[in-house]
């Protein structure tokens, strides 16, 4: 959830996320941060389900560019040695931009804006 927060609100960046920069989750289900983590994972699953239901390849491609680079940096399968690092989000930000562009394109076509803006 900290990475999702950094992707949406990047003005809280820090140069050092050392050992005690983020407190541990002491009480598992009573901590609000656990709900934030579950919300982030459910959001990714909902976005994938929506992409599969609409057969939107650009959304699924962007979502895969968010998830696949994040898995090695997430400390899920092996310890990376980094608590939180913005440098681990660089490829994920590209995927998030792809998802937003694909969803914006789909929304403009659904609203009847058939014209495209060329820059």
Biopython code that builds the backbone (N, CA, C, O; Angstrom):
import numpy as np
from Bio.PDB.StructureBuilder import StructureBuilder

atoms = [
    (1, "UNK", "N", (0.822, -1.183, 0.000)),
    (1, "UNK", "CA", (0.000, 0.000, 0.000)),
    (1, "UNK", "C", (0.874, 1.258, 0.000)),
    (1, "UNK", "O", (0.457, 2.296, -0.513)),
    (2, "UNK", "N", (2.065, 1.175, 0.563)),
    (2, "UNK", "CA", (2.971, 2.329, 0.557)),
    (2, "UNK", "C", (3.401, 2.652, -0.869)),
    (2, "UNK", "O", (3.510, 3.823, -1.232)),
    (3, "UNK", "N", (3.645, 1.628, -1.680)),
    (3, "UNK", "CA", (4.021, 1.871, -3.073)),
    (3, "UNK", "C", (2.859, 2.493, -3.850)),
    (3, "UNK", "O", (3.075, 3.387, -4.669)),
    (4, "UNK", "N", (1.625, 2.027, -3.602)),
    (4, "UNK", "CA", (0.465, 2.612, -4.272)),
    (4, "UNK", "C", (0.297, 4.068, -3.858)),
    (4, "UNK", "O", (-0.047, 4.914, -4.684)),
    (5, "UNK", "N", (0.538, 4.362, -2.582)),
    (5, "UNK", "CA", (0.454, 5.732, -2.109)),
    (5, "UNK", "C", (1.528, 6.588, -2.768)),
    (5, "UNK", "O", (1.259, 7.734, -3.128)),
    (6, "UNK", "N", (2.726, 6.063, -2.933)),
    (6, "UNK", "CA", (3.793, 6.814, -3.585)),
    (6, "UNK", "C", (3.512, 7.040, -5.062)),
    (6, "UNK", "O", (3.938, 8.052, -5.620)),
    (7, "UNK", "N", (2.805, 6.119, -5.706)),
    (7, "UNK", "CA", (2.476, 6.309, -7.120)),
    (7, "UNK", "C", (1.396, 7.373, -7.297)),
    (7, "UNK", "O", (1.413, 8.110, -8.284)),
    (8, "UNK", "N", (0.455, 7.464, -6.354)),
    (8, "UNK", "CA", (-0.641, 8.423, -6.479)),
    (8, "UNK", "C", (-0.258, 9.781, -5.894)),
    (8, "UNK", "O", (-0.545, 10.818, -6.494)),
    (9, "UNK", "N", (0.384, 9.781, -4.734)),
    (9, "UNK", "CA", (0.787, 11.011, -4.055)),
    (9, "UNK", "C", (2.304, 11.018, -3.868)),
    (9, "UNK", "O", (2.783, 10.655, -2.794)),
    (10, "UNK", "N", (3.070, 11.418, -4.877)),
    (10, "UNK", "CA", (4.529, 11.285, -4.785)),
    (10, "UNK", "C", (5.220, 12.394, -3.995)),
    (10, "UNK", "O", (6.450, 12.402, -3.950)),
    (11, "UNK", "N", (4.509, 13.320, -3.376)),
    (11, "UNK", "CA", (5.182, 14.410, -2.679)),
    (11, "UNK", "C", (5.692, 14.024, -1.302)),
    (11, "UNK", "O", (6.283, 14.860, -0.618)),
    (12, "UNK", "N", (5.484, 12.779, -0.870)),
    (12, "UNK", "CA", (6.004, 12.329, 0.425)),
    (12, "UNK", "C", (7.242, 11.456, 0.256)),
    (12, "UNK", "O", (7.495, 10.577, 1.079)),
    (13, "UNK", "N", (8.003, 11.687, -0.785)),
    (13, "UNK", "CA", (9.188, 10.877, -1.035)),
    (13, "UNK", "C", (10.256, 11.159, 0.014)),
    (13, "UNK", "O", (10.357, 12.269, 0.537)),
    (14, "UNK", "N", (11.039, 10.151, 0.308)),
    (14, "UNK", "CA", (12.106, 10.289, 1.282)),
    (14, "UNK", "C", (13.401, 9.761, 0.680)),
    (14, "UNK", "O", (13.380, 8.848, -0.145)),
    (15, "UNK", "N", (14.493, 10.320, 1.079)),
    (15, "UNK", "CA", (15.780, 9.860, 0.564)),
    (15, "UNK", "C", (16.241, 8.608, 1.284)),
    (15, "UNK", "O", (17.120, 7.900, 0.792)),
    (16, "UNK", "N", (15.656, 8.322, 2.454)),
    (16, "UNK", "CA", (16.092, 7.153, 3.205)),
    (16, "UNK", "C", (14.915, 6.502, 3.906)),
    (16, "UNK", "O", (14.329, 7.083, 4.820)),
    (17, "UNK", "N", (14.574, 5.314, 3.484)),
    (17, "UNK", "CA", (13.604, 4.488, 4.201)),
    (17, "UNK", "C", (14.408, 3.434, 4.940)),
    (17, "UNK", "O", (14.533, 2.300, 4.477)),
    (18, "UNK", "N", (14.942, 3.803, 6.070)),
    (18, "UNK", "CA", (15.779, 2.868, 6.815)),
    (18, "UNK", "C", (14.903, 1.929, 7.643)),
    (18, "UNK", "O", (13.692, 1.847, 7.437)),
    (19, "UNK", "N", (15.526, 1.233, 8.568)),
    (19, "UNK", "CA", (14.879, 0.155, 9.290)),
    (19, "UNK", "C", (13.577, 0.580, 9.956)),
    (19, "UNK", "O", (12.560, -0.089, 9.771)),
    (20, "UNK", "N", (13.569, 1.658, 10.716)),
    (20, "UNK", "CA", (12.358, 2.054, 11.436)),
    (20, "UNK", "C", (11.583, 3.179, 10.757)),
    (20, "UNK", "O", (10.779, 3.840, 11.414)),
    (21, "UNK", "N", (11.794, 3.415, 9.486)),
    (21, "UNK", "CA", (11.060, 4.460, 8.780)),
    (21, "UNK", "C", (9.585, 4.104, 8.649)),
    (21, "UNK", "O", (8.724, 4.980, 8.729)),
    (22, "UNK", "N", (9.294, 2.837, 8.450)),
    (22, "UNK", "CA", (7.921, 2.348, 8.409)),
    (22, "UNK", "C", (7.720, 1.401, 9.587)),
    (22, "UNK", "O", (8.430, 0.401, 9.692)),
    (23, "UNK", "N", (6.777, 1.689, 10.467)),
    (23, "UNK", "CA", (6.575, 0.806, 11.614)),
    (23, "UNK", "C", (6.024, -0.561, 11.190)),
    (23, "UNK", "O", (5.335, -0.691, 10.178)),
    (24, "UNK", "N", (6.350, -1.564, 11.994)),
    (24, "UNK", "CA", (5.862, -2.912, 11.718)),
    (24, "UNK", "C", (4.357, -3.000, 11.952)),
    (24, "UNK", "O", (3.771, -2.206, 12.688)),
    (25, "UNK", "N", (3.755, -3.992, 11.301)),
    (25, "UNK", "CA", (2.339, -4.267, 11.541)),
    (25, "UNK", "C", (2.236, -5.153, 12.783)),
    (25, "UNK", "O", (2.383, -6.372, 12.691)),
    (26, "UNK", "N", (1.985, -4.548, 13.930)),
    (26, "UNK", "CA", (1.959, -5.299, 15.180)),
    (26, "UNK", "C", (0.633, -6.036, 15.355)),
    (26, "UNK", "O", (0.629, -7.249, 15.566)),
    (27, "UNK", "N", (-0.469, -5.340, 15.273)),
    (27, "UNK", "CA", (-1.771, -5.985, 15.412)),
    (27, "UNK", "C", (-2.355, -6.159, 14.010)),
    (27, "UNK", "O", (-2.758, -5.191, 13.365)),
    (28, "UNK", "N", (-2.391, -7.367, 13.570)),
    (28, "UNK", "CA", (-2.629, -7.637, 12.151)),
    (28, "UNK", "C", (-3.945, -7.091, 11.620)),
    (28, "UNK", "O", (-3.922, -6.288, 10.688)),
    (29, "UNK", "N", (-5.068, -7.478, 12.155)),
    (29, "UNK", "CA", (-6.342, -7.093, 11.566)),
    (29, "UNK", "C", (-6.893, -5.800, 12.144)),
    (29, "UNK", "O", (-7.876, -5.272, 11.624)),
    (30, "UNK", "N", (-6.291, -5.275, 13.203)),
    (30, "UNK", "CA", (-6.780, -4.031, 13.796)),
    (30, "UNK", "C", (-6.078, -2.807, 13.224)),
    (30, "UNK", "O", (-6.455, -1.678, 13.538)),
    (31, "UNK", "N", (-5.102, -3.007, 12.423)),
    (31, "UNK", "CA", (-4.341, -1.888, 11.855)),
    (31, "UNK", "C", (-4.978, -1.449, 10.534)),
    (31, "UNK", "O", (-5.337, -2.281, 9.701)),
    (32, "UNK", "N", (-5.111, -0.146, 10.357)),
    (32, "UNK", "CA", (-5.729, 0.399, 9.139)),
    (32, "UNK", "C", (-4.866, 0.112, 7.919)),
    (32, "UNK", "O", (-5.389, 0.013, 6.809)),
    (33, "UNK", "N", (-3.561, -0.024, 8.099)),
    (33, "UNK", "CA", (-2.667, -0.274, 6.965)),
    (33, "UNK", "C", (-2.928, -1.626, 6.320)),
    (33, "UNK", "O", (-2.674, -1.800, 5.129)),
    (34, "UNK", "N", (-3.433, -2.587, 7.090)),
    (34, "UNK", "CA", (-3.792, -3.883, 6.507)),
    (34, "UNK", "C", (-4.955, -3.704, 5.539)),
    (34, "UNK", "O", (-4.979, -4.320, 4.474)),
    (35, "UNK", "N", (-5.919, -2.863, 5.905)),
    (35, "UNK", "CA", (-7.027, -2.577, 4.984)),
    (35, "UNK", "C", (-6.531, -1.861, 3.732)),
    (35, "UNK", "O", (-7.056, -2.089, 2.642)),
    (36, "UNK", "N", (-5.539, -1.008, 3.872)),
    (36, "UNK", "CA", (-4.976, -0.331, 2.700)),
    (36, "UNK", "C", (-4.286, -1.331, 1.778)),
    (36, "UNK", "O", (-4.395, -1.229, 0.556)),
    (37, "UNK", "N", (-3.582, -2.292, 2.357)),
    (37, "UNK", "CA", (-2.926, -3.329, 1.556)),
    (37, "UNK", "C", (-3.959, -4.169, 0.818)),
    (37, "UNK", "O", (-3.815, -4.432, -0.376)),
    (38, "UNK", "N", (-5.004, -4.592, 1.532)),
    (38, "UNK", "CA", (-6.062, -5.382, 0.894)),
    (38, "UNK", "C", (-6.766, -4.583, -0.191)),
    (38, "UNK", "O", (-7.109, -5.131, -1.239)),
    (39, "UNK", "N", (-6.984, -3.299, 0.046)),
    (39, "UNK", "CA", (-7.625, -2.452, -0.958)),
    (39, "UNK", "C", (-6.757, -2.336, -2.210)),
    (39, "UNK", "O", (-7.273, -2.368, -3.328)),
    (40, "UNK", "N", (-5.454, -2.203, -2.029)),
    (40, "UNK", "CA", (-4.558, -2.107, -3.186)),
    (40, "UNK", "C", (-4.576, -3.399, -4.002)),
    (40, "UNK", "O", (-4.662, -3.356, -5.229)),
    (41, "UNK", "N", (-4.494, -4.546, -3.326)),
    (41, "UNK", "CA", (-4.522, -5.814, -4.049)),
    (41, "UNK", "C", (-5.875, -6.055, -4.715)),
    (41, "UNK", "O", (-5.927, -6.538, -5.846)),
    (42, "UNK", "N", (-6.967, -5.725, -4.030)),
    (42, "UNK", "CA", (-8.287, -5.881, -4.642)),
    (42, "UNK", "C", (-8.469, -4.940, -5.822)),
    (42, "UNK", "O", (-9.139, -5.291, -6.793)),
    (43, "UNK", "N", (-7.883, -3.751, -5.754)),
    (43, "UNK", "CA", (-7.945, -2.823, -6.885)),
    (43, "UNK", "C", (-7.230, -3.367, -8.112)),
    (43, "UNK", "O", (-7.722, -3.237, -9.232)),
    (44, "UNK", "N", (-6.075, -3.973, -7.899)),
    (44, "UNK", "CA", (-5.340, -4.574, -9.023)),
    (44, "UNK", "C", (-6.126, -5.741, -9.602)),
    (44, "UNK", "O", (-6.207, -5.893, -10.821)),
    (45, "UNK", "N", (-6.709, -6.570, -8.729)),
    (45, "UNK", "CA", (-7.522, -7.706, -9.209)),
    (45, "UNK", "C", (-8.766, -7.223, -9.946)),
    (45, "UNK", "O", (-9.141, -7.804, -10.964)),
    (46, "UNK", "N", (-9.410, -6.169, -9.450)),
    (46, "UNK", "CA", (-10.592, -5.627, -10.125)),
    (46, "UNK", "C", (-10.232, -5.048, -11.485)),
    (46, "UNK", "O", (-10.980, -5.205, -12.451)),
    (47, "UNK", "N", (-9.082, -4.376, -11.560)),
    (47, "UNK", "CA", (-8.637, -3.812, -12.838)),
    (47, "UNK", "C", (-8.344, -4.933, -13.844)),
    (47, "UNK", "O", (-8.669, -4.811, -15.025)),
    (48, "UNK", "N", (-7.733, -6.016, -13.376)),
    (48, "UNK", "CA", (-7.463, -7.149, -14.266)),
    (48, "UNK", "C", (-8.761, -7.803, -14.719)),
    (48, "UNK", "O", (-8.902, -8.155, -15.891)),
    (49, "UNK", "N", (-9.704, -7.968, -13.809)),
    (49, "UNK", "CA", (-10.994, -8.568, -14.180)),
    (49, "UNK", "C", (-11.727, -7.690, -15.190)),
    (49, "UNK", "O", (-12.330, -8.199, -16.135)),
    (50, "UNK", "N", (-11.676, -6.376, -14.993)),
    (50, "UNK", "CA", (-12.314, -5.471, -15.934)),
    (50, "UNK", "C", (-11.630, -5.546, -17.294)),
    (50, "UNK", "O", (-12.300, -5.541, -18.327)),
    (51, "UNK", "N", (-10.310, -5.616, -17.299)),
    (51, "UNK", "CA", (-9.571, -5.709, -18.563)),
    (51, "UNK", "C", (-9.886, -6.986, -19.321)),
    (51, "UNK", "O", (-10.016, -6.975, -20.545)),
    (52, "UNK", "N", (-10.009, -8.100, -18.581)),
    (52, "UNK", "CA", (-10.364, -9.363, -19.224)),
    (52, "UNK", "C", (-11.810, -9.348, -19.706)),
    (52, "UNK", "O", (-12.106, -9.874, -20.779)),
    (53, "UNK", "N", (-12.716, -8.752, -18.930)),
    (53, "UNK", "CA", (-14.124, -8.709, -19.325)),
    (53, "UNK", "C", (-14.333, -7.858, -20.569)),
    (53, "UNK", "O", (-15.128, -8.216, -21.438)),
    (54, "UNK", "N", (-13.632, -6.743, -20.661)),
    (54, "UNK", "CA", (-13.768, -5.855, -21.824)),
    (54, "UNK", "C", (-12.820, -6.229, -22.958)),
    (54, "UNK", "O", (-12.865, -5.627, -24.031)),
    (55, "UNK", "N", (-11.967, -7.214, -22.723)),
    (55, "UNK", "CA", (-10.964, -7.643, -23.697)),
    (55, "UNK", "C", (-10.103, -6.462, -24.152)),
    (55, "UNK", "O", (-9.845, -6.263, -25.339)),
    (56, "UNK", "N", (-9.683, -5.706, -23.173)),
    (56, "UNK", "CA", (-8.878, -4.518, -23.442)),
    (56, "UNK", "C", (-7.402, -4.866, -23.301)),
    (56, "UNK", "O", (-6.864, -4.920, -22.195)),
    (57, "UNK", "N", (-6.767, -5.099, -24.426)),
    (57, "UNK", "CA", (-5.353, -5.473, -24.409)),
    (57, "UNK", "C", (-4.442, -4.366, -23.885)),
    (57, "UNK", "O", (-3.492, -4.673, -23.165)),
    (58, "UNK", "N", (-4.685, -3.079, -24.211)),
    (58, "UNK", "CA", (-3.804, -2.043, -23.658)),
    (58, "UNK", "C", (-3.867, -1.952, -22.124)),
    (58, "UNK", "O", (-2.848, -1.722, -21.473)),
    (59, "UNK", "N", (-5.062, -2.132, -21.553)),
    (59, "UNK", "CA", (-5.180, -2.102, -20.091)),
    (59, "UNK", "C", (-4.434, -3.283, -19.489)),
    (59, "UNK", "O", (-3.724, -3.122, -18.497)),
    (60, "UNK", "N", (-4.582, -4.452, -20.066)),
    (60, "UNK", "CA", (-3.902, -5.632, -19.539)),
    (60, "UNK", "C", (-2.388, -5.533, -19.722)),
    (60, "UNK", "O", (-1.631, -5.983, -18.862)),
    (61, "UNK", "N", (-1.944, -4.949, -20.833)),
    (61, "UNK", "CA", (-0.510, -4.756, -21.039)),
    (61, "UNK", "C", (0.059, -3.783, -20.010)),
    (61, "UNK", "O", (1.119, -4.032, -19.436)),
    (62, "UNK", "N", (-0.640, -2.682, -19.779)),
    (62, "UNK", "CA", (-0.197, -1.726, -18.771)),
    (62, "UNK", "C", (-0.219, -2.321, -17.368)),
    (62, "UNK", "O", (0.683, -2.068, -16.569)),
    (63, "UNK", "N", (-1.238, -3.102, -17.071)),
    (63, "UNK", "CA", (-1.322, -3.740, -15.758)),
    (63, "UNK", "C", (-0.218, -4.765, -15.561)),
    (63, "UNK", "O", (0.304, -4.922, -14.457)),
    (64, "UNK", "N", (0.137, -5.462, -16.632)),
    (64, "UNK", "CA", (1.252, -6.405, -16.509)),
    (64, "UNK", "C", (2.569, -5.658, -16.316)),
    (64, "UNK", "O", (3.483, -6.169, -15.669)),
    (65, "UNK", "N", (2.671, -4.443, -16.878)),
    (65, "UNK", "CA", (3.869, -3.631, -16.654)),
    (65, "UNK", "C", (3.896, -3.012, -15.266)),
    (65, "UNK", "O", (4.929, -2.486, -14.851)),
    (66, "UNK", "N", (2.800, -3.060, -14.549)),
    (66, "UNK", "CA", (2.785, -2.645, -13.151)),
    (66, "UNK", "C", (3.142, -3.822, -12.256)),
    (66, "UNK", "O", (3.960, -3.687, -11.346)),
    (67, "UNK", "N", (2.530, -4.977, -12.511)),
    (67, "UNK", "CA", (2.634, -6.115, -11.591)),
    (67, "UNK", "C", (3.962, -6.860, -11.749)),
    (67, "UNK", "O", (4.623, -7.145, -10.751)),
    (68, "UNK", "N", (4.357, -7.174, -12.962)),
    (68, "UNK", "CA", (5.536, -8.025, -13.179)),
    (68, "UNK", "C", (6.828, -7.381, -12.653)),
    (68, "UNK", "O", (7.605, -8.087, -12.010)),
    (69, "UNK", "N", (7.108, -6.093, -12.882)),
    (69, "UNK", "CA", (8.324, -5.533, -12.281)),
    (69, "UNK", "C", (8.237, -5.387, -10.762)),
    (69, "UNK", "O", (9.264, -5.331, -10.085)),
    (70, "UNK", "N", (7.013, -5.326, -10.222)),
    (70, "UNK", "CA", (6.860, -5.144, -8.780)),
    (70, "UNK", "C", (7.110, -6.430, -7.997)),
    (70, "UNK", "O", (7.548, -6.369, -6.848)),
    (71, "UNK", "N", (6.843, -7.586, -8.590)),
    (71, "UNK", "CA", (6.956, -8.860, -7.870)),
    (71, "UNK", "C", (8.368, -9.102, -7.331)),
    (71, "UNK", "O", (8.486, -9.469, -6.162)),
    (72, "UNK", "N", (9.440, -8.924, -8.095)),
    (72, "UNK", "CA", (10.759, -9.150, -7.498)),
    (72, "UNK", "C", (11.113, -8.141, -6.407)),
    (72, "UNK", "O", (11.890, -8.463, -5.508)),
    (73, "UNK", "N", (10.570, -6.948, -6.464)),
    (73, "UNK", "CA", (10.896, -5.920, -5.472)),
    (73, "UNK", "C", (9.975, -5.950, -4.262)),
    (73, "UNK", "O", (10.153, -5.145, -3.348)),
    (74, "UNK", "N", (9.012, -6.835, -4.225)),
    (74, "UNK", "CA", (7.991, -6.791, -3.177)),
    (74, "UNK", "C", (8.335, -7.585, -1.928)),
    (74, "UNK", "O", (7.568, -7.549, -0.967)),
    (75, "UNK", "N", (9.437, -8.289, -1.899)),
    (75, "UNK", "CA", (9.836, -9.124, -0.757)),
    (75, "UNK", "C", (8.846, -10.256, -0.490)),
    (75, "UNK", "O", (8.779, -10.754, 0.634)),
    (76, "UNK", "N", (8.085, -10.668, -1.484)),
    (76, "UNK", "CA", (7.136, -11.765, -1.294)),
    (76, "UNK", "C", (7.806, -13.130, -1.375)),
    (76, "UNK", "O", (7.531, -14.003, -0.553)),
    (77, "UNK", "N", (8.674, -13.321, -2.349)),
    (77, "UNK", "CA", (9.260, -14.639, -2.576)),
    (77, "UNK", "C", (10.672, -14.766, -2.013)),
    (77, "UNK", "O", (11.098, -15.860, -1.644)),
    (78, "UNK", "N", (11.394, -13.655, -1.947)),
    (78, "UNK", "CA", (12.731, -13.647, -1.357)),
    (78, "UNK", "C", (13.003, -12.241, -0.847)),
    (78, "UNK", "O", (12.411, -11.270, -1.318)),
    (79, "UNK", "N", (13.900, -12.147, 0.113)),
    (79, "UNK", "CA", (14.217, -10.857, 0.727)),
    (79, "UNK", "C", (15.139, -10.074, -0.203)),
    (79, "UNK", "O", (16.211, -10.546, -0.581)),
    (80, "UNK", "N", (14.709, -8.887, -0.557)),
    (80, "UNK", "CA", (15.474, -8.030, -1.452)),
    (80, "UNK", "C", (16.498, -7.219, -0.658)),
    (80, "UNK", "O", (17.584, -6.932, -1.161)),
    (81, "UNK", "N", (16.166, -6.857, 0.549)),
    (81, "UNK", "CA", (17.054, -6.066, 1.382)),
    (81, "UNK", "C", (16.711, -4.594, 1.386)),
    (81, "UNK", "O", (17.424, -3.793, 1.991)),
    (82, "UNK", "N", (15.622, -4.220, 0.716)),
    (82, "UNK", "CA", (15.178, -2.837, 0.655)),
    (82, "UNK", "C", (13.762, -2.793, 1.221)),
    (82, "UNK", "O", (12.885, -3.539, 0.785)),
    (83, "UNK", "N", (13.547, -1.905, 2.201)),
    (83, "UNK", "CA", (12.198, -1.779, 2.765)),
    (83, "UNK", "C", (11.266, -1.138, 1.749)),
    (83, "UNK", "O", (10.287, -1.749, 1.320)),
    (84, "UNK", "N", (11.571, 0.082, 1.371)),
    (84, "UNK", "CA", (10.807, 0.818, 0.364)),
    (84, "UNK", "C", (11.822, 1.623, -0.438)),
    (84, "UNK", "O", (12.746, 2.210, 0.125)),
    (85, "UNK", "N", (11.646, 1.645, -1.732)),
    (85, "UNK", "CA", (12.536, 2.439, -2.562)),
    (85, "UNK", "C", (11.800, 2.955, -3.787)),
    (85, "UNK", "O", (11.199, 2.179, -4.530)),
    (86, "UNK", "N", (11.848, 4.267, -3.998)),
    (86, "UNK", "CA", (11.172, 4.836, -5.161)),
    (86, "UNK", "C", (11.758, 4.323, -6.459)),
    (86, "UNK", "O", (11.054, 4.227, -7.464)),
    (87, "UNK", "N", (13.039, 3.993, -6.451)),
    (87, "UNK", "CA", (13.676, 3.507, -7.672)),
    (87, "UNK", "C", (13.075, 2.182, -8.132)),
    (87, "UNK", "O", (13.217, 1.813, -9.298)),
    (88, "UNK", "N", (12.410, 1.464, -7.236)),
    (88, "UNK", "CA", (11.762, 0.211, -7.606)),
    (88, "UNK", "C", (10.433, 0.455, -8.323)),
    (88, "UNK", "O", (9.866, -0.470, -8.904)),
    (89, "UNK", "N", (9.941, 1.680, -8.286)),
    (89, "UNK", "CA", (8.659, 2.003, -8.903)),
    (89, "UNK", "C", (8.775, 2.571, -10.321)),
    (89, "UNK", "O", (7.752, 2.801, -10.966)),
    (90, "UNK", "N", (9.979, 2.800, -10.817)),
    (90, "UNK", "CA", (10.122, 3.412, -12.140)),
    (90, "UNK", "C", (9.415, 2.609, -13.233)),
    (90, "UNK", "O", (8.640, 3.199, -13.986)),
    (91, "UNK", "N", (9.638, 1.294, -13.365)),
    (91, "UNK", "CA", (8.905, 0.557, -14.406)),
    (91, "UNK", "C", (7.412, 0.473, -14.119)),
    (91, "UNK", "O", (6.602, 0.434, -15.045)),
    (92, "UNK", "N", (7.046, 0.445, -12.851)),
    (92, "UNK", "CA", (5.629, 0.375, -12.499)),
    (92, "UNK", "C", (4.900, 1.664, -12.880)),
    (92, "UNK", "O", (3.728, 1.621, -13.255)),
    (93, "UNK", "N", (5.579, 2.804, -12.788)),
    (93, "UNK", "CA", (4.962, 4.065, -13.184)),
    (93, "UNK", "C", (4.681, 4.107, -14.676)),
    (93, "UNK", "O", (3.691, 4.703, -15.100)),
    (94, "UNK", "N", (5.526, 3.491, -15.472)),
    (94, "UNK", "CA", (5.284, 3.415, -16.912)),
    (94, "UNK", "C", (4.018, 2.594, -17.171)),
    (94, "UNK", "O", (3.185, 2.976, -17.992)),
    (95, "UNK", "N", (3.879, 1.476, -16.474)),
    (95, "UNK", "CA", (2.674, 0.653, -16.613)),
    (95, "UNK", "C", (1.430, 1.386, -16.156)),
    (95, "UNK", "O", (0.381, 1.272, -16.791)),
    (96, "UNK", "N", (1.524, 2.142, -15.060)),
    (96, "UNK", "CA", (0.371, 2.902, -14.578)),
    (96, "UNK", "C", (-0.031, 3.969, -15.587)),
    (96, "UNK", "O", (-1.221, 4.218, -15.780)),
    (97, "UNK", "N", (0.940, 4.599, -16.231)),
    (97, "UNK", "CA", (0.630, 5.580, -17.269)),
    (97, "UNK", "C", (-0.048, 4.913, -18.468)),
    (97, "UNK", "O", (-0.947, 5.493, -19.077)),
    (98, "UNK", "N", (0.382, 3.700, -18.802)),
    (98, "UNK", "CA", (-0.255, 2.961, -19.902)),
    (98, "UNK", "C", (-1.700, 2.622, -19.565)),
    (98, "UNK", "O", (-2.580, 2.726, -20.421)),
    (99, "UNK", "N", (-1.951, 2.216, -18.318)),
    (99, "UNK", "CA", (-3.320, 1.893, -17.890)),
    (99, "UNK", "C", (-4.201, 3.139, -17.945)),
    (99, "UNK", "O", (-5.319, 3.086, -18.458)),
    (100, "UNK", "N", (-3.707, 4.255, -17.423)),
    (100, "UNK", "CA", (-4.496, 5.487, -17.447)),
    (100, "UNK", "C", (-4.780, 5.955, -18.874)),
    (100, "UNK", "O", (-5.886, 6.410, -19.167)),
    (101, "UNK", "N", (-3.790, 5.846, -19.763)),
    (101, "UNK", "CA", (-4.004, 6.246, -21.153)),
    (101, "UNK", "C", (-5.018, 5.339, -21.842)),
    (101, "UNK", "O", (-5.866, 5.814, -22.597)),
    (102, "UNK", "N", (-4.933, 4.046, -21.588)),
    (102, "UNK", "CA", (-5.881, 3.112, -22.208)),
    (102, "UNK", "C", (-7.295, 3.334, -21.691)),
    (102, "UNK", "O", (-8.259, 3.292, -22.454)),
    (103, "UNK", "N", (-7.409, 3.570, -20.394)),
    (103, "UNK", "CA", (-8.753, 3.815, -19.844)),
    (103, "UNK", "C", (-9.301, 5.160, -20.296)),
    (103, "UNK", "O", (-10.503, 5.280, -20.535)),
    (104, "UNK", "N", (-8.452, 6.172, -20.418)),
    (104, "UNK", "CA", (-8.901, 7.465, -20.931)),
    (104, "UNK", "C", (-9.330, 7.385, -22.381)),
    (104, "UNK", "O", (-10.314, 8.010, -22.778)),
    (105, "UNK", "N", (-8.601, 6.623, -23.169)),
    (105, "UNK", "CA", (-8.969, 6.432, -24.574)),
    (105, "UNK", "C", (-10.306, 5.710, -24.698)),
    (105, "UNK", "O", (-11.150, 6.077, -25.515)),
    (106, "UNK", "N", (-10.485, 4.689, -23.882)),
    (106, "UNK", "CA", (-11.749, 3.949, -23.903)),
    (106, "UNK", "C", (-12.906, 4.824, -23.434)),
    (106, "UNK", "O", (-14.004, 4.744, -23.985)),
    (107, "UNK", "N", (-12.674, 5.652, -22.431)),
    (107, "UNK", "CA", (-13.725, 6.531, -21.920)),
    (107, "UNK", "C", (-14.100, 7.594, -22.948)),
    (107, "UNK", "O", (-15.277, 7.926, -23.084)),
    (108, "UNK", "N", (-13.118, 8.134, -23.675)),
    (108, "UNK", "CA", (-13.436, 9.148, -24.677)),
    (108, "UNK", "C", (-14.199, 8.542, -25.856)),
    (108, "UNK", "O", (-15.077, 9.189, -26.427)),
    (109, "UNK", "N", (-13.865, 7.301, -26.219)),
    (109, "UNK", "CA", (-14.619, 6.639, -27.293)),
    (109, "UNK", "C", (-16.028, 6.313, -26.841)),
    (109, "UNK", "O", (-16.960, 6.378, -27.642)),
    (110, "UNK", "N", (-16.205, 5.961, -25.568)),
    (110, "UNK", "CA", (-17.534, 5.644, -25.055)),
    (110, "UNK", "C", (-18.388, 6.907, -24.948)),
    (110, "UNK", "O", (-19.611, 6.834, -25.071)),
    (111, "UNK", "N", (-17.762, 8.060, -24.720)),
    (111, "UNK", "CA", (-18.496, 9.318, -24.598)),
    (111, "UNK", "C", (-18.835, 9.919, -25.962)),
    (111, "UNK", "O", (-19.506, 10.948, -26.035)),
    (112, "UNK", "N", (-18.381, 9.289, -27.032)),
    (112, "UNK", "CA", (-18.703, 9.770, -28.361)),
    (112, "UNK", "C", (-17.665, 10.689, -28.957)),
    (112, "UNK", "O", (-17.893, 11.277, -30.014)),
    (113, "UNK", "N", (-16.545, 10.822, -28.309)),
    (113, "UNK", "CA", (-15.474, 11.667, -28.847)),
    (113, "UNK", "C", (-14.648, 10.865, -29.833)),
    (113, "UNK", "O", (-13.563, 10.394, -29.490)),
    (114, "UNK", "N", (-15.135, 10.703, -31.040)),
    (114, "UNK", "CA", (-14.443, 9.911, -32.030)),
    (114, "UNK", "C", (-13.190, 10.573, -32.588)),
    (114, "UNK", "O", (-12.312, 9.902, -33.130)),
    (115, "UNK", "N", (-13.114, 11.905, -32.451)),
    (115, "UNK", "CA", (-11.929, 12.602, -32.938)),
    (115, "UNK", "C", (-10.750, 12.348, -32.026)),
    (115, "UNK", "O", (-10.898, 12.231, -30.810)),
    (116, "UNK", "N", (-9.600, 12.267, -32.617)),
    (116, "UNK", "CA", (-8.374, 12.062, -31.832)),
    (116, "UNK", "C", (-7.530, 13.306, -31.896)),
    (116, "UNK", "O", (-7.471, 13.994, -32.915)),
    (117, "UNK", "N", (-6.880, 13.580, -30.790)),
    (117, "UNK", "CA", (-6.004, 14.735, -30.712)),
    (117, "UNK", "C", (-4.589, 14.290, -31.039)),
    (117, "UNK", "O", (-4.039, 13.408, -30.379)),
    (118, "UNK", "N", (-4.006, 14.896, -32.051)),
    (118, "UNK", "CA", (-2.646, 14.586, -32.433)),
    (118, "UNK", "C", (-1.730, 15.705, -31.969)),
    (118, "UNK", "O", (-1.963, 16.875, -32.275)),
    (119, "UNK", "N", (-0.695, 15.348, -31.237)),
    (119, "UNK", "CA", (0.242, 16.377, -30.768)),
    (119, "UNK", "C", (1.495, 16.349, -31.595)),
    (119, "UNK", "O", (2.409, 17.140, -31.358)),
]
sb = StructureBuilder()
sb.init_structure("model")
sb.init_model(0)
sb.init_chain("A")
sb.init_seg("    ")
for serial, (resi, resn, name, xyz) in enumerate(atoms, 1):
    if name == "N":
        sb.init_residue(resn, " ", resi, " ")
    sb.init_atom(name, np.array(xyz, "f"), 0.0, 1.0, " ", f" {name:<3s}", serial, name[0])
structure = sb.get_structure()
